[in-house]
Amino acid sequence: SPEIVKMSMDNTSIPLDMIFILNKIIVEIEANVPICRLSDCPNYGPEYAIDGVIELAAGEAERLKIKVGDQVSIRKI
């Protein structure tokens, strides 16, 4: 069920694009989020409830032309 989610980049080895989803629609993208080696890393994410997050290597959202408003379809394999 939807909830407010905050993502942190501590213990992450590469920069990421974070794609936030609600009801199968992309509602926000945090692009090129840097890794964090601090003891108090910033948090990323919208101030409203979402029901999914996809993480991609930094720059992939732009390369793939992913944008807010796009519909998402995820299939189990």
C-alpha positions as CSV (number, residue, x, y, z in Angstrom):
1,S,0.0,0.0,0.0
2,P,1.2,3.6,-0.6
3,E,3.4,5.2,1.9
4,I,5.9,8.1,2.2
5,V,9.3,6.6,1.4
6,K,12.8,8.2,1.8
7,M,15.8,6.7,0.2
8,S,19.4,7.2,1.3
9,M,22.6,6.6,-0.6
10,D,24.7,5.3,2.3
11,N,26.3,1.9,1.6
12,T,25.7,2.4,-2.2
13,S,28.6,1.9,-4.5
14,I,27.4,3.8,-7.7
15,P,25.3,6.9,-8.3
16,L,21.7,6.1,-9.1
17,D,18.5,7.4,-10.8
18,M,15.6,6.8,-8.5
19,I,12.2,6.5,-10.1
20,F,9.2,6.9,-7.8
21,I,5.9,5.3,-8.8
22,L,2.3,5.5,-7.7
23,N,-0.5,3.4,-9.3
24,K,1.9,2.4,-12.1
25,I,2.7,6.0,-13.0
26,I,6.0,7.7,-12.6
27,V,5.4,10.6,-10.3
28,E,9.0,11.8,-9.5
29,I,12.5,11.1,-10.7
30,E,15.7,11.9,-8.7
31,A,18.4,11.8,-11.3
32,N,22.1,11.3,-10.8
33,V,22.0,10.9,-7.1
34,P,25.6,10.7,-5.8
35,I,26.9,8.1,-3.4
36,C,27.3,9.2,0.2
37,R,30.2,8.4,2.5
38,L,29.1,10.6,5.4
39,S,27.6,9.4,8.7
40,D,24.5,11.5,8.0
41,C,23.5,11.1,4.3
42,P,20.6,13.1,2.8
43,N,17.3,11.4,2.0
44,Y,15.6,11.4,-1.4
45,G,11.9,11.0,-2.3
46,P,8.7,12.8,-2.7
47,E,6.8,14.3,0.3
48,Y,3.7,12.2,-0.6
49,A,2.9,8.5,-0.6
50,I,4.2,6.2,-3.4
51,D,3.9,2.4,-3.9
52,G,7.1,1.7,-5.7
53,V,10.7,2.7,-6.5
54,I,13.0,1.6,-9.3
55,E,16.7,2.2,-9.1
56,L,18.8,2.5,-12.2
57,A,22.5,3.4,-12.8
58,A,22.8,7.2,-12.9
59,G,22.0,8.6,-16.3
60,E,19.8,5.7,-17.5
61,A,16.5,7.5,-17.0
62,E,17.6,10.2,-19.3
63,R,19.2,7.8,-21.8
64,L,16.0,5.7,-21.9
65,K,13.9,8.9,-22.1
66,I,12.0,8.0,-18.9
67,K,9.9,10.9,-17.7
68,V,7.3,11.8,-15.1
69,G,3.9,10.7,-16.2
70,D,5.1,7.6,-18.0
71,Q,3.2,4.3,-17.2
72,V,5.2,1.4,-15.7
73,S,4.6,-2.2,-16.3
74,I,6.5,-4.7,-14.2
75,R,6.3,-8.5,-15.0
76,K,7.6,-11.2,-12.7
77,I,10.0,-13.5,-14.4
